[in-house]
Amino acid sequence: MLSLVPKIESQLASLPVPVSIQLPGGGRIDQPGARVRLSFSSWTSLAKLAAQQVGGIGEDYVEGRVGIEGTMRELMALAAALVPGKPIESNSGWWTRLLSNAKSRGTHTQRKDAEQIQFHYDVSDDFYALWLDPRRVYSCAYFRTPELDLAGAQEAKLDHICKKLMLQPGERYLDIGSGWGGLLLWAAEHYGVDATGITLSKNQHAHVTRLIEEKGLAGRVRVRLMDYRELKADQPFDKISSVGMFEHVGSANMGEYFRDVHALLRPGGLTLQHGITSGHLDHKQMGAGMGDFIEKYIFPGGEILHVTRILTDTAAAGLEMVDTENLRPHYARTLWAWSDALEARLDEARAVLERTAGAEKGERILRAYRLYLAGSAMSFEQGWIALHQMLSARPDGAVSSHSIRGAQSVYPFARDYIYK
């Protein structure tokens, strides 16, 4: 296995960050001024470095077979340089395997979706609170002005969505996948809507239920622990949002999901879908082992589709897309803010996870999240993945009942209302 060393030495010479490597058995490869240090306990792990399998190295770090020293920003600069070409064009990884097997609906049953959501979101509320903003908004922020901090940018995002939806007092509003309630409560408190949220996370459901009571909103805000496929409304909703949720729906169920949204939305109403999208037209997940890493440790069952696929299913369900916005750089900055916050509180995070999951499992979770947050930030910076907000309307067929003839929805077909 010593034959790997010359290849690795050649790789290191072209990297933007000086690296020191501890070899299995005690040897070293040192570069002057090394700011990142990697230690390998086995030649198998070192072979993944030689093969540029960044995700595989990440897995070995989580499992304790690789040691990493250095800042996450320097480590991700190293990882970006190691990845061969554009990883979204790779034919390796779980995503391509699933596509080649004609992925079935069985991957996204109600039971499995609930298990997968709880795997991620029910890790520990206290853990998430260490690095999210005070409202625990776990989705892309909107840095309306460059000087905004994370908390301000998250409030700007919440308001951006409410303005796009043209929320009005007394309207029936549904938030699918309502998280820790940031958007649900913002819409109720600032726009006066009658708000319903649904989630599959037991922790999030309990947290939002408590906030509703504390804020005295029980008469017009509610959150339900349920799957979107179970929701049956006595009357349709005026406005519907979904933030960071359709990534969990699954390719096979996307058409059904948008048909359900259509059925829940009143004619003339608006829906906003906010989610991560692929940077590749063929909907391929990331190669170099990165997709496998995310599937195993972070979002089991998650699927990322290109924005054109999302809009195709939107249209097929009878919804008219009226506005689409790409916020990709905003998510890179959001993720770096989360990563920096976690890095600043590693000892606290370790203590929280040890208390809730045990020392060994807690350490694995912490290592996985360190790589996930920083690696995702890098991926958005590189354009391998993106974030889109897609505003759509359910046409009501009334071509002369609105201020603009033929509008067939409340959307004004002029974007300036969003920024007033």
C-alpha positions in Angstrom: 0.0 0.0 0.0 3.0 2.3 0.2 2.5 2.7 -3.6 -0.3 5.1 -2.7 2.1 7.6 -1.2 3.6 9.0 -4.4 0.1 9.5 -5.9 -1.0 11.3 -2.7 2.1 13.5 -2.6 1.4 14.5 -6.2 -2.2 15.4 -5.3 -1.2 17.5 -2.3 1.2 19.6 -4.4 -1.7 21.1 -6.3 -4.1 21.8 -3.4 -4.9 25.4 -2.2 -4.4 24.5 1.4 -1.1 23.0 2.9 -1.8 19.6 4.3 -0.1 17.2 6.7 -1.0 13.5 6.6 -0.3 10.9 9.2 0.1 7.5 7.5 -1.0 4.2 8.9 1.9 2.7 10.8 3.5 6.1 11.7 4.9 7.6 8.6 4.1 11.2 7.6 3.7 13.4 4.5 4.3 17.0 5.5 3.8 20.2 3.6 5.4 23.5 5.0 2.9 25.5 7.0 0.2 22.8 7.0 -3.1 24.2 8.3 -5.1 21.0 7.8 -3.9 17.7 9.4 -5.4 14.3 8.4 -4.5 11.1 10.3 -5.3 7.7 8.8 -5.5 4.5 10.8 -5.9 2.2 7.8 -4.6 2.0 4.3 -8.2 1.4 3.1 -9.1 4.9 4.3 -6.0 6.4 2.7 -6.9 4.7 -0.6 -10.2 6.7 -0.6 -8.1 9.9 -0.5 -6.1 8.7 -3.4 -9.3 7.9 -5.3 -10.7 11.4 -4.4 -13.7 9.8 -2.6 -14.4 12.7 -0.4 -17.6 11.2 1.0 -15.9 8.0 1.9 -13.3 10.0 3.9 -16.1 11.8 5.6 -17.7 8.5 6.6 -14.4 7.3 8.0 -14.0 10.5 10.0 -17.5 10.0 11.5 -16.7 6.4 12.4 -13.3 7.4 14.0 -11.1 5.9 11.3 -9.8 9.3 10.1 -8.7 12.2 12.3 -9.2 15.8 11.1 -7.6 19.0 12.5 -8.2 22.4 11.0 -11.0 24.8 10.3 -14.1 23.7 8.4 -13.5 26.5 5.9 -10.0 25.3 5.1 -11.1 21.7 5.1 -13.8 22.5 2.5 -11.4 24.4 0.3 -9.3 21.2 0.4 -12.4 19.0 -0.4 -13.5 21.2 -3.3 -10.1 20.9 -4.8 -10.0 17.1 -4.3 -13.4 16.4 -6.0 -12.8 15.2 -9.5 -14.6 17.5 -12.0 -18.2 18.3 -11.3 -19.5 15.7 -8.8 -23.1 16.3 -10.0 -22.1 14.8 -13.3 -20.8 11.6 -11.7 -22.5 8.3 -12.4 -21.6 7.0 -8.9 -23.5 7.2 -5.7 -26.8 6.2 -4.3 -28.9 8.5 -6.5 -27.8 7.0 -9.8 -28.2 3.5 -8.4 -31.8 4.3 -7.4 -32.6 5.8 -10.7 -31.2 2.9 -12.6 -33.4 0.6 -10.6 -36.6 2.6 -11.4 -37.0 3.8 -7.9 -40.4 2.7 -6.5 -42.9 4.5 -4.4 -42.1 2.0 -1.6 -39.1 4.2 -0.6 -41.5 7.0 0.5 -44.4 5.4 2.3 -46.0 7.3 5.1 -44.2 5.1 7.7 -40.8 5.4 6.1 -41.1 9.2 5.6 -42.0 9.6 9.3 -39.0 7.5 10.3 -36.7 9.4 8.1 -37.9 12.8 9.2 -37.6 11.8 12.9 -34.1 10.4 12.2 -32.9 13.9 11.3 -35.2 16.5 13.1 -35.6 14.7 16.4 -31.9 14.4 17.1 -32.2 17.0 19.9 -33.9 20.4 20.1 -31.1 21.6 22.4 -28.5 20.7 19.8 -30.2 22.6 17.0 -30.7 25.6 19.3 -27.0 25.9 19.7 -26.4 26.9 16.0 -29.8 28.0 14.6 -31.2 31.5 15.0 -33.5 32.2 18.0 -36.6 31.2 15.9 -34.9 27.9 14.9 -35.6 28.6 11.2 -33.9 25.6 9.6 -33.9 26.7 6.0 -32.2 29.2 3.6 -32.2 32.7 5.0 -32.6 35.8 2.8 -29.8 38.4 3.1 -31.9 41.2 1.8 -29.0 43.6 2.6 -25.4 42.4 3.1 -25.0 43.6 6.7 -27.8 41.4 8.0 -26.9 38.8 10.6 -28.4 35.3 10.5 -31.4 36.2 12.8 -32.2 39.3 10.7 -31.8 37.4 7.4 -34.2 34.6 8.6 -36.8 37.2 9.6 -36.3 38.8 6.1 -36.9 35.3 4.6 -40.1 34.8 6.6 -41.4 38.1 5.5 -40.3 37.6 1.9 -42.4 34.4 1.7 -45.5 36.1 3.4 -45.3 39.0 1.0 -45.0 36.7 -2.1 -48.1 34.9 -0.9 -49.9 38.2 -0.3 -51.2 37.0 3.0 -54.2 38.9 4.4 -55.9 39.0 7.8 -58.3 36.1 8.3 -57.1 34.0 5.4 -56.8 30.3 5.8 -53.1 29.5 5.6 -51.4 26.1 5.5 -47.6 25.4 6.1 -46.6 21.9 5.0 -43.6 20.8 7.0 -43.8 23.6 9.5 -40.5 22.9 11.4 -40.1 24.7 14.7 -42.9 27.1 13.7 -40.9 30.1 12.6 -43.0 30.8 9.4 -46.3 29.6 10.9 -46.0 32.0 13.8 -44.6 34.9 11.8 -47.6 34.7 9.4 -50.1 34.6 12.3 -48.5 37.4 14.3 -47.6 39.8 11.5 -50.3 39.1 8.9 -53.2 38.0 11.0 -53.9 34.7 9.2 -55.7 31.6 10.5 -52.7 29.3 10.4 -52.3 25.5 10.2 -49.0 23.7 10.3 -48.2 20.0 9.8 -45.0 18.1 10.6 -43.8 14.6 11.0 -41.3 15.5 13.8 -42.5 14.8 17.3 -40.0 17.2 18.8 -41.1 20.0 16.5 -44.8 19.3 17.1 -44.3 19.6 20.9 -42.2 22.7 20.6 -44.7 24.6 18.3 -47.6 23.5 20.4 -46.0 25.0 23.4 -45.2 28.3 21.6 -48.8 28.6 20.4 -50.0 28.4 24.0 -47.4 30.8 25.3 -48.2 33.4 22.6 -52.0 33.1 23.2 -52.6 32.0 19.6 -54.5 28.8 20.2 -57.7 30.3 18.7 -56.3 30.7 15.2 -53.0 28.7 15.0 -52.6 25.0 15.3 -50.0 22.4 14.4 -50.7 18.7 13.6 -48.5 15.7 13.7 -49.4 14.2 10.4 -48.3 13.4 6.8 -49.5 15.7 4.0 -51.2 12.7 2.4 -53.5 12.4 5.5 -54.7 16.0 5.5 -58.3 16.5 4.5 -59.7 20.0 4.7 -63.4 20.9 5.3 -62.7 23.9 3.1 -59.7 24.8 0.9 -56.9 27.1 2.1 -56.4 30.5 0.6 -52.6 30.2 0.7 -50.2 27.3 1.1 -46.4 27.2 1.7 -43.9 24.4 2.0 -40.3 25.2 3.1 -37.5 22.6 2.9 -40.1 19.8 2.6 -40.4 18.6 -1.0 -36.9 17.2 -0.9 -38.4 14.5 1.3 -41.4 13.8 -0.9 -39.5 11.6 -3.4 -39.4 11.6 -7.2 -42.0 8.9 -7.5 -44.5 10.8 -5.3 -43.9 14.4 -6.6 -46.8 14.4 -9.0 -49.2 13.1 -6.2 -47.8 15.8 -3.8 -48.6 18.6 -6.2 -52.1 17.2 -6.9 -52.7 17.2 -3.2 -51.5 20.8 -3.0 -53.9 21.7 -5.8 -56.8 20.0 -4.1 -56.1 21.8 -0.8 -55.8 25.3 -2.4 -58.8 27.3 -3.3 -59.3 28.4 -6.9 -57.4 31.7 -7.3 -55.1 31.0 -4.3 -51.3 30.9 -4.2 -48.8 28.4 -3.1 -45.1 28.9 -2.5 -42.6 25.9 -2.6 -39.2 26.6 -1.2 -36.6 23.8 -1.5 -33.2 22.5 -2.5 -32.8 21.7 -6.2 -30.1 19.9 -8.2 -27.5 21.8 -10.2 -27.7 19.1 -13.0 -30.5 18.7 -15.5 -30.4 14.9 -15.2 -31.3 15.1 -11.5 -28.1 13.3 -10.5 -27.1 13.3 -6.8 -23.6 14.2 -5.9 -20.8 11.7 -6.7 -17.4 11.3 -5.1 -19.2 9.6 -2.3 -20.9 12.7 -1.0 -24.4 11.6 -1.8 -23.8 8.3 0.0 -22.6 10.3 3.1 -25.8 12.5 3.2 -28.0 9.4 2.7 -26.4 7.5 5.5 -25.9 10.1 8.2 -28.1 13.1 7.5 -31.2 12.8 5.2 -32.1 9.1 4.5 -34.5 9.0 1.7 -33.9 12.6 0.6 -34.0 13.3 -3.1 -32.9 16.5 -4.9 -34.5 17.2 -8.3 -33.8 19.9 -10.9 -36.0 23.0 -10.8 -37.4 22.1 -14.2 -38.6 18.7 -12.9 -40.4 20.5 -9.9 -42.0 23.0 -12.3 -43.1 20.2 -14.7 -44.9 18.4 -11.9 -46.4 21.7 -10.7 -47.9 22.4 -14.1 -49.1 18.8 -14.5 -51.1 19.2 -11.3 -52.9 22.2 -12.8 -51.0 24.9 -11.0 -49.6 27.9 -12.9 -46.1 29.0 -12.0 -46.1 32.8 -11.7 -42.7 33.6 -10.1 -39.5 31.6 -9.5 -36.4 32.9 -7.7 -33.0 31.2 -7.2 -31.5 32.0 -3.7 -28.5 29.7 -4.1 -25.8 32.1 -2.7 -28.1 32.9 0.2 -28.0 29.3 1.3 -24.2 29.1 1.1 -24.0 32.1 3.5 -26.8 30.6 5.7 -24.9 27.3 6.0 -21.6 29.0 6.8 -23.3 30.9 9.6 -24.7 27.6 11.0 -21.3 25.9 10.6 -19.4 28.8 12.3 -21.9 28.8 15.1 -21.6 25.0 15.7 -17.8 25.2 15.5 -17.8 27.9 18.2 -19.8 25.7 20.6 -18.4 22.2 20.0 -18.0 21.4 23.6 -21.6 22.4 24.4 -22.8 20.4 21.4 -20.8 17.4 22.5 -22.3 17.5 26.0 -25.9 17.9 24.7 -25.5 14.9 22.3 -23.8 12.8 24.9 -26.7 13.4 27.3 -29.4 12.6 24.6 -27.7 9.9 22.6 -24.8 8.6 24.6 -21.1 9.4 24.2 -20.2 7.2 21.2 -23.3 7.9 19.2 -23.3 11.6 20.1 -19.8 12.0 18.9 -20.7 10.4 15.5 -23.7 12.7 15.2 -21.5 15.8 16.0 -18.9 14.8 13.4 -21.5 14.1 10.8 -23.1 17.5 11.3 -19.8 19.3 11.2 -19.1 17.9 7.7 -22.7 18.2 6.6 -23.0 21.9 7.3 -19.7 22.9 5.9 -19.9 20.6 3.0 -23.3 21.8 2.0 -22.1 25.4 2.2 -19.3 24.5 -0.2 -21.7 22.7 -2.5 -24.0 25.7 -2.8 -21.0 28.0 -3.4 -19.8 25.7 -6.2 -23.3 25.6 -7.8 -23.6 21.8 -7.4 -27.0 22.4 -5.7 -29.3 25.4 -5.6 -32.3 26.7 -3.7 -35.5 27.9 -5.5 -38.7 29.6 -4.3 -41.5 28.8 -6.7 -44.7 30.7 -6.5 -47.7 29.2 -8.2 -51.5 29.8 -8.5 -54.5 27.6 -8.9 -56.4 29.3 -11.8 -60.1 30.0 -11.1 -61.1 30.3 -14.7 -62.6 33.8 -14.2 -60.9 35.8 -16.9 -62.6 39.1 -16.1 -62.9 39.1 -12.3 -59.5 40.6 -11.4 -57.8 43.9 -11.9 -55.8 42.4 -14.8 -58.1 40.8 -17.3 -57.4 37.1 -17.6 -55.4 36.8 -14.4 -57.4 33.8 -13.1 -55.8 34.2 -9.6 -55.0 36.8 -7.0 -51.5 37.2 -8.3 -51.1 40.7 -9.7 -48.6 39.8 -12.5 -46.3 42.6 -11.4 -43.5 41.9 -8.9 -43.2 45.3 -7.2 -45.8 44.3 -4.5 -43.2 42.0 -3.0 -40.7 44.8 -2.2 -43.1 47.6 -1.0 
